[in-house]
Amino acid sequence: MDSIQKYTRPGSYKGIDFDVEIWHCDTGEVMVQAVQVDGERPRKLADGHRDLVDVEDAFQLGSEIAREIIDRR
């Protein structure tokens, strides 16, 4: 069974707060598990990884997704 470290990183865009949930497996795989914008229910991602290198890379991807969600409001 893989061990998973879970991180939640906060961010802000246009004055709206968001959180990015990142999973880092002991196999080295890093993925964005979910994005939560402004206290709404977390939006789980169907495929949270795109050749992510590290937690910072995952946060950048999650931030992009959060900004898209905020821009569609």
mmCIF file of the N, C-alpha and C atoms, coordinates in Angstrom:
data_MODEL
# 
_entry.id   MODEL 
# 
loop_
_atom_site.group_PDB 
_atom_site.id 
_atom_site.type_symbol 
_atom_site.label_atom_id 
_atom_site.label_alt_id 
_atom_site.label_comp_id 
_atom_site.label_asym_id 
_atom_site.label_entity_id 
_atom_site.label_seq_id 
_atom_site.pdbx_PDB_ins_code 
_atom_site.Cartn_x 
_atom_site.Cartn_y 
_atom_site.Cartn_z 
_atom_site.occupancy 
_atom_site.B_iso_or_equiv 
_atom_site.pdbx_formal_charge 
_atom_site.auth_seq_id 
_atom_site.auth_comp_id 
_atom_site.auth_asym_id 
_atom_site.auth_atom_id 
_atom_site.pdbx_PDB_model_num 
ATOM 1   N N  . MET A 1 1  ? 0.854   -1.190 0.000   1.00 0.00 ? 1  MET A N  1 
ATOM 2   C CA . MET A 1 1  ? 0.000   0.000  0.000   1.00 0.00 ? 1  MET A CA 1 
ATOM 3   C C  . MET A 1 1  ? 0.887   1.236  0.000   1.00 0.00 ? 1  MET A C  1 
ATOM 4   N N  . ASP A 1 2  ? 0.616   2.149  -0.908  1.00 0.00 ? 2  ASP A N  1 
ATOM 5   C CA . ASP A 1 2  ? 1.383   3.389  -0.988  1.00 0.00 ? 2  ASP A CA 1 
ATOM 6   C C  . ASP A 1 2  ? 1.049   4.306  0.170   1.00 0.00 ? 2  ASP A C  1 
ATOM 7   N N  . SER A 1 3  ? 2.065   5.002  0.632   1.00 0.00 ? 3  SER A N  1 
ATOM 8   C CA . SER A 1 3  ? 1.879   6.028  1.637   1.00 0.00 ? 3  SER A CA 1 
ATOM 9   C C  . SER A 1 3  ? 1.658   7.352  0.907   1.00 0.00 ? 3  SER A C  1 
ATOM 10  N N  . ILE A 1 4  ? 0.689   8.136  1.373   1.00 0.00 ? 4  ILE A N  1 
ATOM 11  C CA . ILE A 1 4  ? 0.354   9.396  0.713   1.00 0.00 ? 4  ILE A CA 1 
ATOM 12  C C  . ILE A 1 4  ? 0.470   10.533 1.718   1.00 0.00 ? 4  ILE A C  1 
ATOM 13  N N  . GLN A 1 5  ? 1.250   11.552 1.356   1.00 0.00 ? 5  GLN A N  1 
ATOM 14  C CA . GLN A 1 5  ? 1.285   12.784 2.138   1.00 0.00 ? 5  GLN A CA 1 
ATOM 15  C C  . GLN A 1 5  ? 0.301   13.742 1.487   1.00 0.00 ? 5  GLN A C  1 
ATOM 16  N N  . LYS A 1 6  ? -0.557  14.345 2.312   1.00 0.00 ? 6  LYS A N  1 
ATOM 17  C CA . LYS A 1 6  ? -1.574  15.258 1.789   1.00 0.00 ? 6  LYS A CA 1 
ATOM 18  C C  . LYS A 1 6  ? -1.243  16.674 2.246   1.00 0.00 ? 6  LYS A C  1 
ATOM 19  N N  . TYR A 1 7  ? -1.259  17.593 1.293   1.00 0.00 ? 7  TYR A N  1 
ATOM 20  C CA . TYR A 1 7  ? -0.973  18.995 1.560   1.00 0.00 ? 7  TYR A CA 1 
ATOM 21  C C  . TYR A 1 7  ? -2.156  19.840 1.113   1.00 0.00 ? 7  TYR A C  1 
ATOM 22  N N  . THR A 1 8  ? -2.460  20.875 1.857   1.00 0.00 ? 8  THR A N  1 
ATOM 23  C CA . THR A 1 8  ? -3.439  21.869 1.429   1.00 0.00 ? 8  THR A CA 1 
ATOM 24  C C  . THR A 1 8  ? -2.718  23.204 1.380   1.00 0.00 ? 8  THR A C  1 
ATOM 25  N N  . ARG A 1 9  ? -2.683  23.805 0.190   1.00 0.00 ? 9  ARG A N  1 
ATOM 26  C CA . ARG A 1 9  ? -1.984  25.078 0.010   1.00 0.00 ? 9  ARG A CA 1 
ATOM 27  C C  . ARG A 1 9  ? -3.009  26.149 -0.316  1.00 0.00 ? 9  ARG A C  1 
ATOM 28  N N  . PRO A 1 10 ? -3.008  27.253 0.446   1.00 0.00 ? 10 PRO A N  1 
ATOM 29  C CA . PRO A 1 10 ? -3.934  28.353 0.178   1.00 0.00 ? 10 PRO A CA 1 
ATOM 30  C C  . PRO A 1 10 ? -3.401  29.287 -0.906  1.00 0.00 ? 10 PRO A C  1 
ATOM 31  N N  . GLY A 1 11 ? -4.329  29.960 -1.552  1.00 0.00 ? 11 GLY A N  1 
ATOM 32  C CA . GLY A 1 11 ? -3.986  30.978 -2.533  1.00 0.00 ? 11 GLY A CA 1 
ATOM 33  C C  . GLY A 1 11 ? -5.105  32.003 -2.606  1.00 0.00 ? 11 GLY A C  1 
ATOM 34  N N  . SER A 1 12 ? -4.900  33.031 -3.408  1.00 0.00 ? 12 SER A N  1 
ATOM 35  C CA . SER A 1 12 ? -5.902  34.081 -3.568  1.00 0.00 ? 12 SER A CA 1 
ATOM 36  C C  . SER A 1 12 ? -5.790  34.646 -4.974  1.00 0.00 ? 12 SER A C  1 
ATOM 37  N N  . TYR A 1 13 ? -6.944  34.989 -5.554  1.00 0.00 ? 13 TYR A N  1 
ATOM 38  C CA . TYR A 1 13 ? -6.995  35.553 -6.895  1.00 0.00 ? 13 TYR A CA 1 
ATOM 39  C C  . TYR A 1 13 ? -8.185  36.499 -6.954  1.00 0.00 ? 13 TYR A C  1 
ATOM 40  N N  . LYS A 1 14 ? -7.955  37.729 -7.397  1.00 0.00 ? 14 LYS A N  1 
ATOM 41  C CA . LYS A 1 14 ? -9.007  38.751 -7.479  1.00 0.00 ? 14 LYS A CA 1 
ATOM 42  C C  . LYS A 1 14 ? -9.715  38.915 -6.137  1.00 0.00 ? 14 LYS A C  1 
ATOM 43  N N  . GLY A 1 15 ? -8.977  38.754 -5.047  1.00 0.00 ? 15 GLY A N  1 
ATOM 44  C CA . GLY A 1 15 ? -9.542  38.915 -3.706  1.00 0.00 ? 15 GLY A CA 1 
ATOM 45  C C  . GLY A 1 15 ? -10.358 37.726 -3.224  1.00 0.00 ? 15 GLY A C  1 
ATOM 46  N N  . ILE A 1 16 ? -10.354 36.628 -3.979  1.00 0.00 ? 16 ILE A N  1 
ATOM 47  C CA . ILE A 1 16 ? -11.110 35.423 -3.620  1.00 0.00 ? 16 ILE A CA 1 
ATOM 48  C C  . ILE A 1 16 ? -10.116 34.341 -3.203  1.00 0.00 ? 16 ILE A C  1 
ATOM 49  N N  . ASP A 1 17 ? -10.326 33.768 -2.034  1.00 0.00 ? 17 ASP A N  1 
ATOM 50  C CA . ASP A 1 17 ? -9.435  32.732 -1.514  1.00 0.00 ? 17 ASP A CA 1 
ATOM 51  C C  . ASP A 1 17 ? -9.761  31.365 -2.106  1.00 0.00 ? 17 ASP A C  1 
ATOM 52  N N  . PHE A 1 18 ? -8.728  30.543 -2.237  1.00 0.00 ? 18 PHE A N  1 
ATOM 53  C CA . PHE A 1 18 ? -8.916  29.165 -2.676  1.00 0.00 ? 18 PHE A CA 1 
ATOM 54  C C  . PHE A 1 18 ? -7.875  28.282 -2.003  1.00 0.00 ? 18 PHE A C  1 
ATOM 55  N N  . ASP A 1 19 ? -8.159  26.976 -1.968  1.00 0.00 ? 19 ASP A N  1 
ATOM 56  C CA . ASP A 1 19 ? -7.232  25.979 -1.446  1.00 0.00 ? 19 ASP A CA 1 
ATOM 57  C C  . ASP A 1 19 ? -7.010  24.911 -2.509  1.00 0.00 ? 19 ASP A C  1 
ATOM 58  N N  . VAL A 1 20 ? -5.779  24.434 -2.597  1.00 0.00 ? 20 VAL A N  1 
ATOM 59  C CA . VAL A 1 20 ? -5.418  23.357 -3.517  1.00 0.00 ? 20 VAL A CA 1 
ATOM 60  C C  . VAL A 1 20 ? -4.985  22.163 -2.669  1.00 0.00 ? 20 VAL A C  1 
ATOM 61  N N  . GLU A 1 21 ? -5.673  21.022 -2.831  1.00 0.00 ? 21 GLU A N  1 
ATOM 62  C CA . GLU A 1 21 ? -5.303  19.801 -2.114  1.00 0.00 ? 21 GLU A CA 1 
ATOM 63  C C  . GLU A 1 21 ? -4.376  18.977 -3.006  1.00 0.00 ? 21 GLU A C  1 
ATOM 64  N N  . ILE A 1 22 ? -3.186  18.702 -2.491  1.00 0.00 ? 22 ILE A N  1 
ATOM 65  C CA . ILE A 1 22 ? -2.148  18.007 -3.248  1.00 0.00 ? 22 ILE A CA 1 
ATOM 66  C C  . ILE A 1 22 ? -1.805  16.704 -2.541  1.00 0.00 ? 22 ILE A C  1 
ATOM 67  N N  . TRP A 1 23 ? -1.676  15.641 -3.310  1.00 0.00 ? 23 TRP A N  1 
ATOM 68  C CA . TRP A 1 23 ? -1.244  14.352 -2.769  1.00 0.00 ? 23 TRP A CA 1 
ATOM 69  C C  . TRP A 1 23 ? 0.132   14.031 -3.328  1.00 0.00 ? 23 TRP A C  1 
ATOM 70  N N  . HIS A 1 24 ? 1.028   13.561 -2.454  1.00 0.00 ? 24 HIS A N  1 
ATOM 71  C CA . HIS A 1 24 ? 2.376   13.145 -2.859  1.00 0.00 ? 24 HIS A CA 1 
ATOM 72  C C  . HIS A 1 24 ? 2.582   11.722 -2.369  1.00 0.00 ? 24 HIS A C  1 
ATOM 73  N N  . CYS A 1 25 ? 2.644   10.780 -3.300  1.00 0.00 ? 25 CYS A N  1 
ATOM 74  C CA . CYS A 1 25 ? 2.787   9.358  -2.968  1.00 0.00 ? 25 CYS A CA 1 
ATOM 75  C C  . CYS A 1 25 ? 4.258   9.016  -2.757  1.00 0.00 ? 25 CYS A C  1 
ATOM 76  N N  . ASP A 1 26 ? 4.509   7.971  -1.965  1.00 0.00 ? 26 ASP A N  1 
ATOM 77  C CA . ASP A 1 26 ? 5.893   7.557  -1.730  1.00 0.00 ? 26 ASP A CA 1 
ATOM 78  C C  . ASP A 1 26 ? 6.539   6.983  -2.992  1.00 0.00 ? 26 ASP A C  1 
ATOM 79  N N  . THR A 1 27 ? 5.749   6.738  -4.031  1.00 0.00 ? 27 THR A N  1 
ATOM 80  C CA . THR A 1 27 ? 6.283   6.301  -5.324  1.00 0.00 ? 27 THR A CA 1 
ATOM 81  C C  . THR A 1 27 ? 6.862   7.472  -6.112  1.00 0.00 ? 27 THR A C  1 
ATOM 82  N N  . GLY A 1 28 ? 6.649   8.700  -5.598  1.00 0.00 ? 28 GLY A N  1 
ATOM 83  C CA . GLY A 1 28 ? 7.121   9.900  -6.273  1.00 0.00 ? 28 GLY A CA 1 
ATOM 84  C C  . GLY A 1 28 ? 6.038   10.614 -7.056  1.00 0.00 ? 28 GLY A C  1 
ATOM 85  N N  . GLU A 1 29 ? 4.899   9.964  -7.251  1.00 0.00 ? 29 GLU A N  1 
ATOM 86  C CA . GLU A 1 29 ? 3.798   10.578 -7.998  1.00 0.00 ? 29 GLU A CA 1 
ATOM 87  C C  . GLU A 1 29 ? 3.222   11.749 -7.200  1.00 0.00 ? 29 GLU A C  1 
ATOM 88  N N  . VAL A 1 30 ? 2.997   12.863 -7.886  1.00 0.00 ? 30 VAL A N  1 
ATOM 89  C CA . VAL A 1 30 ? 2.405   14.058 -7.287  1.00 0.00 ? 30 VAL A CA 1 
ATOM 90  C C  . VAL A 1 30 ? 1.156   14.395 -8.081  1.00 0.00 ? 30 VAL A C  1 
ATOM 91  N N  . MET A 1 31 ? 0.057   14.713 -7.390  1.00 0.00 ? 31 MET A N  1 
ATOM 92  C CA . MET A 1 31 ? -1.183  15.031 -8.093  1.00 0.00 ? 31 MET A CA 1 
ATOM 93  C C  . MET A 1 31 ? -1.993  16.085 -7.350  1.00 0.00 ? 31 MET A C  1 
ATOM 94  N N  . VAL A 1 32 ? -2.789  16.825 -8.112  1.00 0.00 ? 32 VAL A N  1 
ATOM 95  C CA . VAL A 1 32 ? -3.766  17.747 -7.538  1.00 0.00 ? 32 VAL A CA 1 
ATOM 96  C C  . VAL A 1 32 ? -5.039  16.931 -7.340  1.00 0.00 ? 32 VAL A C  1 
ATOM 97  N N  . GLN A 1 33 ? -5.461  16.777 -6.105  1.00 0.00 ? 33 GLN A N  1 
ATOM 98  C CA . GLN A 1 33 ? -6.638  15.969 -5.792  1.00 0.00 ? 33 GLN A CA 1 
ATOM 99  C C  . GLN A 1 33 ? -7.923  16.783 -5.902  1.00 0.00 ? 33 GLN A C  1 
ATOM 100 N N  . ALA A 1 34 ? -7.883  18.052 -5.420  1.00 0.00 ? 34 ALA A N  1 
ATOM 101 C CA . ALA A 1 34 ? -9.096  18.864 -5.409  1.00 0.00 ? 34 ALA A CA 1 
ATOM 102 C C  . ALA A 1 34 ? -8.733  20.343 -5.327  1.00 0.00 ? 34 ALA A C  1 
ATOM 103 N N  . VAL A 1 35 ? -9.694  21.187 -5.725  1.00 0.00 ? 35 VAL A N  1 
ATOM 104 C CA . VAL A 1 35 ? -9.571  22.635 -5.598  1.00 0.00 ? 35 VAL A CA 1 
ATOM 105 C C  . VAL A 1 35 ? -10.845 23.127 -4.917  1.00 0.00 ? 35 VAL A C  1 
ATOM 106 N N  . GLN A 1 36 ? -10.686 23.984 -3.909  1.00 0.00 ? 36 GLN A N  1 
ATOM 107 C CA . GLN A 1 36 ? -11.832 24.555 -3.207  1.00 0.00 ? 36 GLN A CA 1 
ATOM 108 C C  . GLN A 1 36 ? -11.742 26.069 -3.320  1.00 0.00 ? 36 GLN A C  1 
ATOM 109 N N  . VAL A 1 37 ? -12.801 26.697 -3.843  1.00 0.00 ? 37 VAL A N  1 
ATOM 110 C CA . VAL A 1 37 ? -12.818 28.136 -4.055  1.00 0.00 ? 37 VAL A CA 1 
ATOM 111 C C  . VAL A 1 37 ? -13.786 28.786 -3.079  1.00 0.00 ? 37 VAL A C  1 
ATOM 112 N N  . ASP A 1 38 ? -13.276 29.730 -2.309  1.00 0.00 ? 38 ASP A N  1 
ATOM 113 C CA . ASP A 1 38 ? -14.080 30.596 -1.451  1.00 0.00 ? 38 ASP A CA 1 
ATOM 114 C C  . ASP A 1 38 ? -15.075 29.836 -0.573  1.00 0.00 ? 38 ASP A C  1 
ATOM 115 N N  . GLY A 1 39 ? -14.631 28.751 0.039   1.00 0.00 ? 39 GLY A N  1 
ATOM 116 C CA . GLY A 1 39 ? -15.474 28.014 0.977   1.00 0.00 ? 39 GLY A CA 1 
ATOM 117 C C  . GLY A 1 39 ? -16.519 27.116 0.342   1.00 0.00 ? 39 GLY A C  1 
ATOM 118 N N  . GLU A 1 40 ? -16.574 27.064 -0.995  1.00 0.00 ? 40 GLU A N  1 
ATOM 119 C CA . GLU A 1 40 ? -17.513 26.156 -1.669  1.00 0.00 ? 40 GLU A CA 1 
ATOM 120 C C  . GLU A 1 40 ? -17.059 24.718 -1.460  1.00 0.00 ? 40 GLU A C  1 
ATOM 121 N N  . ARG A 1 41 ? -17.906 23.779 -1.826  1.00 0.00 ? 41 ARG A N  1 
ATOM 122 C CA . ARG A 1 41 ? -17.500 22.370 -1.750  1.00 0.00 ? 41 ARG A CA 1 
ATOM 123 C C  . ARG A 1 41 ? -16.271 22.148 -2.618  1.00 0.00 ? 41 ARG A C  1 
ATOM 124 N N  . PRO A 1 42 ? -15.352 21.304 -2.165  1.00 0.00 ? 42 PRO A N  1 
ATOM 125 C CA . PRO A 1 42 ? -14.165 21.025 -2.980  1.00 0.00 ? 42 PRO A CA 1 
ATOM 126 C C  . PRO A 1 42 ? -14.556 20.381 -4.310  1.00 0.00 ? 42 PRO A C  1 
ATOM 127 N N  . ARG A 1 43 ? -13.879 20.767 -5.356  1.00 0.00 ? 43 ARG A N  1 
ATOM 128 C CA . ARG A 1 43 ? -14.094 20.163 -6.673  1.00 0.00 ? 43 ARG A CA 1 
ATOM 129 C C  . ARG A 1 43 ? -12.998 19.132 -6.890  1.00 0.00 ? 43 ARG A C  1 
ATOM 130 N N  . LYS A 1 44 ? -13.386 17.874 -6.844  1.00 0.00 ? 44 LYS A N  1 
ATOM 131 C CA . LYS A 1 44 ? -12.437 16.779 -7.060  1.00 0.00 ? 44 LYS A CA 1 
ATOM 132 C C  . LYS A 1 44 ? -12.073 16.724 -8.540  1.00 0.00 ? 44 LYS A C  1 
ATOM 133 N N  . LEU A 1 45 ? -10.818 16.441 -8.806  1.00 0.00 ? 45 LEU A N  1 
ATOM 134 C CA . LEU A 1 45 ? -10.376 16.366 -10.192 1.00 0.00 ? 45 LEU A CA 1 
ATOM 135 C C  . LEU A 1 45 ? -10.348 14.910 -10.638 1.00 0.00 ? 45 LEU A C  1 
ATOM 136 N N  . ALA A 1 46 ? -10.844 14.660 -11.846 1.00 0.00 ? 46 ALA A N  1 
ATOM 137 C CA . ALA A 1 46 ? -10.890 13.295 -12.362 1.00 0.00 ? 46 ALA A CA 1 
ATOM 138 C C  . ALA A 1 46 ? -9.487  12.756 -12.610 1.00 0.00 ? 46 ALA A C  1 
ATOM 139 N N  . ASP A 1 47 ? -8.623  13.596 -13.140 1.00 0.00 ? 47 ASP A N  1 
ATOM 140 C CA . ASP A 1 47 ? -7.242  13.197 -13.416 1.00 0.00 ? 47 ASP A CA 1 
ATOM 141 C C  . ASP A 1 47 ? -6.356  14.342 -12.959 1.00 0.00 ? 47 ASP A C  1 
ATOM 142 N N  . GLY A 1 48 ? -5.883  14.248 -11.741 1.00 0.00 ? 48 GLY A N  1 
ATOM 143 C CA . GLY A 1 48 ? -5.210  15.374 -11.121 1.00 0.00 ? 48 GLY A CA 1 
ATOM 144 C C  . GLY A 1 48 ? -3.753  15.536 -11.454 1.00 0.00 ? 48 GLY A C  1 
ATOM 145 N N  . HIS A 1 49 ? -3.173  14.680 -12.271 1.00 0.00 ? 49 HIS A N  1 
ATOM 146 C CA . HIS A 1 49 ? -1.738  14.820 -12.515 1.00 0.00 ? 49 HIS A CA 1 
ATOM 147 C C  . HIS A 1 49 ? -1.428  14.918 -14.000 1.00 0.00 ? 49 HIS A C  1 
ATOM 148 N N  . ARG A 1 50 ? -0.476  15.772 -14.303 1.00 0.00 ? 50 ARG A N  1 
ATOM 149 C CA . ARG A 1 50 ? -0.002  15.968 -15.674 1.00 0.00 ? 50 ARG A CA 1 
ATOM 150 C C  . ARG A 1 50 ? 1.515   16.075 -15.631 1.00 0.00 ? 50 ARG A C  1 
ATOM 151 N N  . ASP A 1 51 ? 2.196   14.994 -15.420 1.00 0.00 ? 51 ASP A N  1 
ATOM 152 C CA . ASP A 1 51 ? 3.658   15.002 -15.336 1.00 0.00 ? 51 ASP A CA 1 
ATOM 153 C C  . ASP A 1 51 ? 4.160   16.036 -14.340 1.00 0.00 ? 51 ASP A C  1 
ATOM 154 N N  . LEU A 1 52 ? 3.569   16.038 -13.160 1.00 0.00 ? 52 LEU A N  1 
ATOM 155 C CA . LEU A 1 52 ? 3.970   16.988 -12.135 1.00 0.00 ? 52 LEU A CA 1 
ATOM 156 C C  . LEU A 1 52 ? 5.263   16.525 -11.480 1.00 0.00 ? 52 LEU A C  1 
ATOM 157 N N  . VAL A 1 53 ? 6.155   17.472 -11.232 1.00 0.00 ? 53 VAL A N  1 
ATOM 158 C CA . VAL A 1 53 ? 7.469   17.157 -10.708 1.00 0.00 ? 53 VAL A CA 1 
ATOM 159 C C  . VAL A 1 53 ? 7.488   17.180 -9.180  1.00 0.00 ? 53 VAL A C  1 
ATOM 160 N N  . ASP A 1 54 ? 6.829   18.177 -8.604  1.00 0.00 ? 54 ASP A N  1 
ATOM 161 C CA . ASP A 1 54 ? 6.872   18.328 -7.153  1.00 0.00 ? 54 ASP A CA 1 
ATOM 162 C C  . ASP A 1 54 ? 5.612   19.036 -6.659  1.00 0.00 ? 54 ASP A C  1 
ATOM 163 N N  . VAL A 1 55 ? 5.550   19.270 -5.358  1.00 0.00 ? 55 VAL A N  1 
ATOM 164 C CA . VAL A 1 55 ? 4.378   19.887 -4.739  1.00 0.00 ? 55 VAL A CA 1 
ATOM 165 C C  . VAL A 1 55 ? 4.158   21.304 -5.274  1.00 0.00 ? 55 VAL A C  1 
ATOM 166 N N  . GLU A 1 56 ? 5.226   22.052 -5.486  1.00 0.00 ? 56 GLU A N  1 
ATOM 167 C CA . GLU A 1 56 ? 5.093   23.415 -6.020  1.00 0.00 ? 56 GLU A CA 1 
ATOM 168 C C  . GLU A 1 56 ? 4.497   23.394 -7.423  1.00 0.00 ? 56 GLU A C  1 
ATOM 169 N N  . ASP A 1 57 ? 4.935   22.458 -8.252  1.00 0.00 ? 57 ASP A N  1 
ATOM 170 C CA . ASP A 1 57 ? 4.392   22.286 -9.598  1.00 0.00 ? 57 ASP A CA 1 
ATOM 171 C C  . ASP A 1 57 ? 2.892   21.985 -9.522  1.00 0.00 ? 57 ASP A C  1 
ATOM 172 N N  . ALA A 1 58 ? 2.501   21.127 -8.589  1.00 0.00 ? 58 ALA A N  1 
ATOM 173 C CA . ALA A 1 58 ? 1.087   20.780 -8.407  1.00 0.00 ? 58 ALA A CA 1 
ATOM 174 C C  . ALA A 1 58 ? 0.289   21.993 -7.941  1.00 0.00 ? 58 ALA A C  1 
ATOM 175 N N  . PHE A 1 59 ? 0.882   22.793 -7.042  1.00 0.00 ? 59 PHE A N  1 
ATOM 176 C CA . PHE A 1 59 ? 0.180   23.994 -6.580  1.00 0.00 ? 59 PHE A CA 1 
ATOM 177 C C  . PHE A 1 59 ? -0.046  24.958 -7.746  1.00 0.00 ? 59 PHE A C  1 
ATOM 178 N N  . GLN A 1 60 ? 0.925   25.091 -8.628  1.00 0.00 ? 60 GLN A N  1 
ATOM 179 C CA . GLN A 1 60 ? 0.762   25.977 -9.783  1.00 0.00 ? 60 GLN A CA 1 
ATOM 180 C C  . GLN A 1 60 ? -0.385  25.503 -10.679 1.00 0.00 ? 60 GLN A C  1 
ATOM 181 N N  . LEU A 1 61 ? -0.471  24.203 -10.919 1.00 0.00 ? 61 LEU A N  1 
ATOM 182 C CA . LEU A 1 61 ? -1.568  23.655 -11.719 1.00 0.00 ? 61 LEU A CA 1 
ATOM 183 C C  . LEU A 1 61 ? -2.904  23.885 -11.024 1.00 0.00 ? 61 LEU A C  1 
ATOM 184 N N  . GLY A 1 62 ? -2.977  23.587 -9.736  1.00 0.00 ? 62 GLY A N  1 
ATOM 185 C CA . GLY A 1 62 ? -4.209  23.807 -8.982  1.00 0.00 ? 62 GLY A CA 1 
ATOM 186 C C  . GLY A 1 62 ? -4.619  25.268 -8.972  1.00 0.00 ? 62 GLY A C  1 
ATOM 187 N N  . SER A 1 63 ? -3.637  26.163 -8.886  1.00 0.00 ? 63 SER A N  1 
ATOM 188 C CA . SER A 1 63 ? -3.916  27.606 -8.912  1.00 0.00 ? 63 SER A CA 1 
ATOM 189 C C  . SER A 1 63 ? -4.511  28.023 -10.249 1.00 0.00 ? 63 SER A C  1 
ATOM 190 N N  . GLU A 1 64 ? -3.984  27.465 -11.340 1.00 0.00 ? 64 GLU A N  1 
ATOM 191 C CA . GLU A 1 64 ? -4.534  27.756 -12.665 1.00 0.00 ? 64 GLU A CA 1 
ATOM 192 C C  . GLU A 1 64 ? -5.997  27.337 -12.738 1.00 0.00 ? 64 GLU A C  1 
ATOM 193 N N  . ILE A 1 65 ? -6.300  26.162 -12.227 1.00 0.00 ? 65 ILE A N  1 
ATOM 194 C CA . ILE A 1 65 ? -7.682  25.664 -12.236 1.00 0.00 ? 65 ILE A CA 1 
ATOM 195 C C  . ILE A 1 65 ? -8.571  26.563 -11.391 1.00 0.00 ? 65 ILE A C  1 
ATOM 196 N N  . ALA A 1 66 ? -8.100  26.967 -10.210 1.00 0.00 ? 66 ALA A N  1 
ATOM 197 C CA . ALA A 1 66 ? -8.874  27.851 -9.336  1.00 0.00 ? 66 ALA A CA 1 
ATOM 198 C C  . ALA A 1 66 ? -9.137  29.196 -10.018 1.00 0.00 ? 66 ALA A C  1 
ATOM 199 N N  . ARG A 1 67 ? -8.138  29.749 -10.697 1.00 0.00 ? 67 ARG A N  1 
ATOM 200 C CA . ARG A 1 67 ? -8.325  31.026 -11.390 1.00 0.00 ? 67 ARG A CA 1 
ATOM 201 C C  . ARG A 1 67 ? -9.365  30.890 -12.498 1.00 0.00 ? 67 ARG A C  1 
ATOM 202 N N  . GLU A 1 68 ? -9.365  29.766 -13.219 1.00 0.00 ? 68 GLU A N  1 
ATOM 203 C CA . GLU A 1 68 ? -10.379 29.536 -14.260 1.00 0.00 ? 68 GLU A CA 1 
ATOM 204 C C  . GLU A 1 68 ? -11.773 29.497 -13.646 1.00 0.00 ? 68 GLU A C  1 
ATOM 205 N N  . ILE A 1 69 ? -11.908 28.826 -12.506 1.00 0.00 ? 69 ILE A N  1 
ATOM 206 C CA . ILE A 1 69 ? -13.205 28.747 -11.825 1.00 0.00 ? 69 ILE A CA 1 
ATOM 207 C C  . ILE A 1 69 ? -13.653 30.140 -11.408 1.00 0.00 ? 69 ILE A C  1 
ATOM 208 N N  . ILE A 1 70 ? -12.762 30.918 -10.838 1.00 0.00 ? 70 ILE A N  1 
ATOM 209 C CA . ILE A 1 70 ? -13.095 32.271 -10.383 1.00 0.00 ? 70 ILE A CA 1 
ATOM 210 C C  . ILE A 1 70 ? -13.463 33.161 -11.573 1.00 0.00 ? 70 ILE A C  1 
ATOM 211 N N  . ASP A 1 71 ? -12.740 33.062 -12.667 1.00 0.00 ? 71 ASP A N  1 
ATOM 212 C CA . ASP A 1 71 ? -13.030 33.873 -13.846 1.00 0.00 ? 71 ASP A CA 1 
ATOM 213 C C  . ASP A 1 71 ? -14.392 33.552 -14.453 1.00 0.00 ? 71 ASP A C  1 
ATOM 214 N N  . ARG A 1 72 ? -14.873 32.318 -14.283 1.00 0.00 ? 72 ARG A N  1 
ATOM 215 C CA . ARG A 1 72 ? -16.192 31.927 -14.831 1.00 0.00 ? 72 ARG A CA 1 
ATOM 216 C C  . ARG A 1 72 ? -17.341 32.395 -13.972 1.00 0.00 ? 72 ARG A C  1 
ATOM 217 N N  . ARG A 1 73 ? -17.070 32.897 -12.796 1.00 0.00 ? 73 ARG A N  1 
ATOM 218 C CA . ARG A 1 73 ? -18.147 33.345 -11.905 1.00 0.00 ? 73 ARG A CA 1 
ATOM 219 C C  . ARG A 1 73 ? -18.856 34.543 -12.433 1.00 0.00 ? 73 ARG A C  1 
# 
